[in-house]
Amino acid sequence: MLHFNPAELRPVVEETLANQCELLLVKDQGIYLMSAEGAWRKDGHIKYLVYADGCNPEKDEDWYDTACEFAGGDDFCEHLKLDAKAAERILSEGNQLRIHLLKEELIIHVAPVEWVCVADYRRMAARLLQQANVHYPACVGKSELKRWRNSAINLLGTACYTACKRAKPRDREEFQAAFRLLKQRIDSVNALGAIRYPAC
């Protein structure tokens, strides 16, 4: 899931609102957001843009591998339309933008980080695993898989804003592993509930 630094994101969103245009999510030399009608600097570079965490060629040594892990190997440019409420939340302090790239769709989440105790952090990891390893294989037919997929996407949306200051390295590893597993399960089902490929 792509995450963008809130302080660097705000000027991009402000420019988008001022020009009444869309945001562009671009993958070429890294992954970044920019205004569809943004200003350019004298040196020919875009004035305001914000790179996804780990995907800035000027700062991140492994930017290429990270970008491919998040978004595949192909370059693309997606037009994103932020509604007024989402833009307002991004511009207010405390909220963060994350973009969830699925096989056939792109989901935007805007919310504040929720800091939880270690026990709740572990419970969230357990919920992710339960959704992936218990609820997913129990689904019968497309309608159940479609409902499961929607529920799983909502859970990922909550989990990506869940953080714990006192979590041990092992807790974080288990949380991230459960998150990745559930995303893999989601990617194996299309929006209509049909199996795209068998889940591993």
Secondary structure, DSSP 8 states (H G I E B T S, - for coil): -EEB-HHHHHHHHHHHHHHT--EEEEESSSEEEEETT--B-TTSSBSSEEEBTT--TTT-TTHHHHHHHHH-SS-EEEEE---HHHHHHHHSTTEEEEEEE-SS-EEEEEEE-EE--HHHHHHHHHHHHHIIIIIHHH--HHHHHHHHHHHHHHHHHHHTTEE-TT--HHHHHHHHHHHHHHHHHHHTB-TTS-BSS---
